[in-house]
Amino acid sequence: MAASIHDEYPPQLTAEQSEYLISNLKDWAIVHGLAVRPPPSFIPPEIDGRGVIAVPAPVTLIVDVDDFIAKLWEVHLAVKKEGYVQDLSLGLFRSDYMVHVDPETPGAKPEIKQVEFNTIASSFGGLSTRVSELHKHLLSIGAYPHSRLIASAALPPNTSDGLLSDGLAAGHEAYGPSKSSPPLPRCILMLVSVPERNVFDQRPLEYRLRAGNGIPVFRLPFADILGHTSIKPTPGRALIYTPPHSPTTRYEVSVLYFRAGYSPADYPSAAAWTARLHLERSAAIKCPSILTHLAGSKKIQQVLATPSSPHLARFLPDASVAVGVARTFAAIHPLDGGTPAGLAARRLALDPATAPGYVLKPQREGGGNNVYGAAIPPFLRSLPETSWKAYILMELIQPPAQANAILRNGEVQAGGVVGELGVYGVCLWRHGAGGGVLENYPAGHLLRTKGRESEEGGVAAGFGAVDSVLLVDV
């Protein structure tokens, strides 16, 4: 473990200071909706075109060993065969980073390394704004003891909720007028899970769109897509939404915002895959499209991060920019058995002496899917060797030591922590002939903090807590 960057942080609290801080924190969070719904109680089952980057080559390498990726790819091929009717794509992305200090280099300086790039359901843009406001509020009422590090100027503003909402509004505007005859009112449709733990993160975007832009926004459970939407039988294939609470009212969907649909659990039956194909066939702008969804797979990250790969230079033709971006990549290896790189990675993954320095990642989102360190060799040996190429092997990022306290489930947990910084971005682009980027801007940030002993960082998955940034000199 690298040494702490600032040994004097966090400042020590007396019992009275701790009680004052925690009580004010809880009250502010409740008043401002800074919460995540608890997981549901157990119920017995008896009661119950192109993307952001060129994805075909890397994805087709794993479709024979990853059923989920294969099904997504089949949806794309089916729509491609019929013909895409929407040439606009929208992305609300989040690129996640951690601070890394090379443990093998004495006196090494901290540097930033990318953990992953999220292209679908990039969450906590709503709550991250609230947490930044919370910490400013606690500072303003004197809840923190005096420290030269904790000052208002060191707590940067974070307007991720507004910037992400603006991205959805830009997609709605770019869709243009209704394609129906007679014209129908347009809306944004947010696809969600049931039950949805992240509702308090999602609602702020919805409320801003309604209040600030006058755009109707509706939430639709992913399982109910076929029951409440239809496609106009015209060449334009407009997607029509009929709200169940108002069955005589119809809306034309301008933007489909996926906050669900990223996990195999969202597709328990053939009907769910029919629903995804139904959406992709439509004229609604997808956030993200099926190809952009696939572009977020770990295999794409590995291909871009491979030093010998030509793809990074293809998208970043300025060599100095490409070099700077490449410096943020941790070492990522394929696990196929047909290339020297894949064979070398297999040796690293299976050797008990080297495996502790790596994490094994499948093509999944949402947290809780990775295999770490010493668990890698027995895990791989439990699988058919032909399926190993569905994973990538990534060198573990080594963050510096840091102490702090996390309030989770009403309890304070103090000790060693690590942080993961997510940077949001909005991109709206037109592909095909005459295409180009219409919107492309940073959209705030998210900091997640977890106990140092926790290997995962997902908040909704139960591994971390939403935090905010304190800027310091290093």
Solvent accessible surface area in square Angstrom, and as a share of the most:
residue,aa,sasa,rsa
1,M,154,0.69
2,A,17,0.13
3,A,88,0.68
4,S,34,0.22
5,I,63,0.32
6,H,31,0.14
7,D,129,0.67
8,E,86,0.39
9,Y,45,0.17
10,P,34,0.21
11,P,28,0.18
12,Q,155,0.69
13,L,72,0.36
14,T,73,0.43
15,A,81,0.63
16,E,131,0.59
17,Q,64,0.29
18,S,39,0.25
19,E,112,0.50
20,Y,94,0.36
21,L,17,0.08
22,I,32,0.16
23,S,42,0.27
24,N,38,0.20
25,L,29,0.14
26,K,77,0.33
27,D,90,0.46
28,W,27,0.09
29,A,13,0.10
30,I,138,0.70
31,V,117,0.67
32,H,80,0.36
33,G,28,0.27
34,L,28,0.14
35,A,45,0.35
36,V,44,0.25
37,R,109,0.40
38,P,106,0.67
39,P,90,0.56
40,P,85,0.54
41,S,96,0.62
42,F,172,0.72
43,I,106,0.54
44,P,49,0.31
45,P,105,0.66
46,E,147,0.66
47,I,115,0.59
48,D,147,0.76
49,G,43,0.41
50,R,132,0.48
51,G,8,0.08
52,V,56,0.32
53,I,24,0.12
54,A,33,0.26
55,V,1,0.01
56,P,67,0.42
57,A,68,0.53
58,P,8,0.05
59,V,0,0.00
60,T,61,0.35
61,L,101,0.50
62,I,1,0.01
63,V,38,0.22
64,D,103,0.53
65,V,39,0.23
66,D,9,0.04
67,D,114,0.59
68,F,12,0.05
69,I,6,0.03
70,A,17,0.13
71,K,87,0.37
72,L,1,0.01
73,W,25,0.09
74,E,94,0.42
75,V,10,0.06
76,H,6,0.03
77,L,80,0.40
78,A,43,0.34
79,V,0,0.00
80,K,115,0.49
81,K,187,0.79
82,E,84,0.37
83,G,26,0.25
84,Y,61,0.23
85,V,53,0.31
86,Q,20,0.09
87,D,57,0.29
88,L,9,0.04
89,S,2,0.01
90,L,0,0.00
91,G,0,0.00
92,L,9,0.04
93,F,15,0.06
94,R,11,0.04
95,S,11,0.07
96,D,0,0.00
97,Y,39,0.15
98,M,22,0.10
99,V,61,0.35
100,H,24,0.11
101,V,16,0.09
102,D,49,0.25
103,P,78,0.49
104,E,149,0.67
105,T,66,0.38
106,P,131,0.83
107,G,78,0.75
108,A,27,0.21
109,K,170,0.72
110,P,51,0.32
111,E,80,0.36
112,I,76,0.39
113,K,31,0.13
114,Q,19,0.08
115,V,20,0.12
116,E,32,0.14
117,F,72,0.30
118,N,11,0.06
119,T,6,0.03
120,I,9,0.05
121,A,19,0.15
122,S,8,0.05
123,S,19,0.12
124,F,5,0.02
125,G,2,0.02
126,G,0,0.00
127,L,1,0.01
128,S,1,0.01
129,T,5,0.03
130,R,40,0.15
131,V,5,0.03
132,S,8,0.05
133,E,70,0.32
134,L,7,0.03
135,H,35,0.16
136,K,66,0.28
137,H,58,0.26
138,L,1,0.00
139,L,44,0.22
140,S,89,0.57
141,I,56,0.28
142,G,53,0.51
143,A,2,0.02
144,Y,47,0.18
145,P,23,0.15
146,H,178,0.80
147,S,19,0.12
148,R,165,0.60
149,L,15,0.07
150,I,21,0.11
151,A,45,0.35
152,S,70,0.45
153,A,101,0.78
154,A,14,0.11
155,L,15,0.07
156,P,29,0.18
157,P,106,0.67
158,N,10,0.05
159,T,80,0.46
160,S,0,0.00
161,D,5,0.02
162,G,7,0.06
163,L,53,0.26
164,L,4,0.02
165,S,1,0.01
166,D,73,0.38
167,G,0,0.00
168,L,1,0.00
169,A,15,0.11
170,A,22,0.17
171,G,0,0.00
172,H,15,0.06
173,E,127,0.57
174,A,34,0.26
175,Y,9,0.03
176,G,19,0.18
177,P,113,0.71
178,S,23,0.15
179,K,96,0.41
180,S,10,0.06
181,S,102,0.66
182,P,102,0.64
183,P,106,0.66
184,L,26,0.13
185,P,72,0.45
186,R,62,0.23
187,C,0,0.00
188,I,1,0.00
189,L,0,0.00
190,M,1,0.00
191,L,0,0.00
192,V,6,0.04
193,S,37,0.24
194,V,110,0.63
195,P,80,0.50
196,E,20,0.09
197,R,59,0.21
198,N,17,0.09
199,V,7,0.04
200,F,75,0.31
201,D,0,0.00
202,Q,2,0.01
203,R,77,0.28
204,P,24,0.15
205,L,3,0.01
206,E,10,0.04
207,Y,121,0.46
208,R,117,0.43
209,L,0,0.00
210,R,102,0.37
211,A,96,0.75
212,G,66,0.63
213,N,73,0.37
214,G,60,0.58
215,I,11,0.06
216,P,34,0.21
217,V,2,0.01
218,F,23,0.10
219,R,48,0.17
220,L,2,0.01
221,P,34,0.21
222,F,11,0.04
223,A,99,0.77
224,D,54,0.28
225,I,0,0.00
226,L,81,0.40
227,G,64,0.61
228,H,52,0.23
229,T,11,0.07
230,S,59,0.38
231,I,30,0.15
232,K,38,0.16
233,P,135,0.85
234,T,70,0.41
235,P,128,0.80
236,G,30,0.29
237,R,29,0.10
238,A,2,0.01
239,L,0,0.00
240,I,5,0.02
241,Y,5,0.02
242,T,40,0.23
243,P,1,0.01
244,P,81,0.51
245,H,139,0.62
246,S,32,0.20
247,P,98,0.62
248,T,134,0.78
249,T,46,0.27
250,R,106,0.39
251,Y,36,0.14
252,E,0,0.00
253,V,0,0.00
254,S,0,0.00
255,V,0,0.00
256,L,0,0.00
257,Y,6,0.02
258,F,0,0.00
259,R,12,0.04
260,A,0,0.00
261,G,0,0.00
262,Y,58,0.22
263,S,27,0.18
264,P,55,0.34
265,A,85,0.66
266,D,29,0.15
267,Y,16,0.06
268,P,115,0.72
269,S,58,0.37
270,A,83,0.65
271,A,57,0.44
272,A,14,0.11
273,W,37,0.13
274,T,72,0.42
275,A,4,0.03
276,R,0,0.00
277,L,53,0.27
278,H,27,0.12
279,L,0,0.00
280,E,2,0.01
281,R,65,0.24
282,S,1,0.01
283,A,1,0.01
284,A,0,0.00
285,I,0,0.00
286,K,10,0.04
287,C,3,0.02
288,P,2,0.01
289,S,13,0.08
290,I,0,0.00
291,L,8,0.04
292,T,0,0.00
293,H,12,0.05
294,L,1,0.01
295,A,10,0.08
296,G,8,0.08
297,S,8,0.05
298,K,7,0.03
299,K,11,0.05
300,I,4,0.02
301,Q,19,0.08
302,Q,10,0.05
303,V,24,0.14
304,L,38,0.19
305,A,13,0.10
306,T,34,0.20
307,P,137,0.86
308,S,101,0.65
309,S,23,0.15
310,P,96,0.60
311,H,53,0.24
312,L,25,0.13
313,A,60,0.46
314,R,130,0.47
315,F,69,0.29
316,L,50,0.25
317,P,116,0.73
318,D,78,0.40
319,A,73,0.57
320,S,83,0.54
321,V,72,0.41
322,A,12,0.10
323,V,75,0.43
324,G,30,0.29
325,V,52,0.30
326,A,43,0.33
327,R,162,0.59
328,T,26,0.15
329,F,32,0.14
330,A,11,0.08
331,A,43,0.33
332,I,11,0.06
333,H,48,0.21
334,P,14,0.09
335,L,1,0.00
336,D,27,0.14
337,G,38,0.37
338,G,72,0.69
339,T,56,0.33
340,P,113,0.71
341,A,50,0.39
342,G,0,0.00
343,L,80,0.40
344,A,39,0.30
345,A,0,0.00
346,R,27,0.10
347,R,157,0.57
348,L,50,0.25
349,A,0,0.00
350,L,41,0.20
351,D,59,0.30
352,P,101,0.64
353,A,88,0.68
354,T,48,0.28
355,A,0,0.00
356,P,66,0.42
357,G,27,0.26
358,Y,28,0.11
359,V,6,0.03
360,L,0,0.00
361,K,8,0.04
362,P,19,0.12
363,Q,6,0.03
364,R,56,0.20
365,E,30,0.13
366,G,47,0.46
367,G,33,0.31
368,G,45,0.43
369,N,57,0.29
370,N,39,0.20
371,V,21,0.12
372,Y,34,0.13
373,G,8,0.08
374,A,78,0.60
375,A,53,0.41
376,I,0,0.00
377,P,5,0.03
378,P,82,0.52
379,F,60,0.25
380,L,0,0.00
381,R,152,0.55
382,S,84,0.54
383,L,50,0.25
384,P,89,0.56
385,E,100,0.45
386,T,104,0.60
387,S,25,0.16
388,W,16,0.06
389,K,55,0.23
390,A,8,0.06
391,Y,32,0.12
392,I,0,0.00
393,L,0,0.00
394,M,3,0.01
395,E,74,0.33
396,L,44,0.22
397,I,22,0.11
398,Q,56,0.25
399,P,15,0.09
400,P,13,0.08
401,A,22,0.17
402,Q,50,0.22
403,A,47,0.37
404,N,39,0.20
405,A,54,0.42
406,I,18,0.09
407,L,46,0.23
408,R,52,0.19
409,N,143,0.73
410,G,48,0.46
411,E,112,0.50
412,V,74,0.42
413,Q,99,0.44
414,A,87,0.68
415,G,35,0.34
416,G,38,0.36
417,V,8,0.04
418,V,10,0.06
419,G,31,0.29
420,E,14,0.06
421,L,51,0.25
422,G,0,0.00
423,V,59,0.34
424,Y,2,0.01
425,G,18,0.17
426,V,1,0.01
427,C,19,0.11
428,L,4,0.02
429,W,19,0.07
430,R,85,0.31
431,H,30,0.14
432,G,54,0.52
433,A,110,0.86
434,G,78,0.75
435,G,37,0.36
436,G,35,0.34
437,V,93,0.53
438,L,88,0.44
439,E,62,0.28
440,N,112,0.58
441,Y,54,0.20
442,P,103,0.65
443,A,0,0.00
444,G,19,0.18
445,H,30,0.13
446,L,0,0.00
447,L,32,0.16
448,R,21,0.08
449,T,10,0.06
450,K,19,0.08
451,G,17,0.17
452,R,60,0.22
453,E,149,0.67
454,S,29,0.19
455,E,99,0.45
456,E,20,0.09
457,G,11,0.10
458,G,14,0.14
459,V,8,0.04
460,A,33,0.25
461,A,44,0.34
462,G,38,0.37
463,F,71,0.29
464,G,3,0.02
465,A,17,0.13
466,V,29,0.16
467,D,29,0.15
468,S,13,0.09
469,V,26,0.15
470,L,42,0.21
471,L,99,0.49
472,V,56,0.32
473,D,130,0.67
474,V,131,0.75
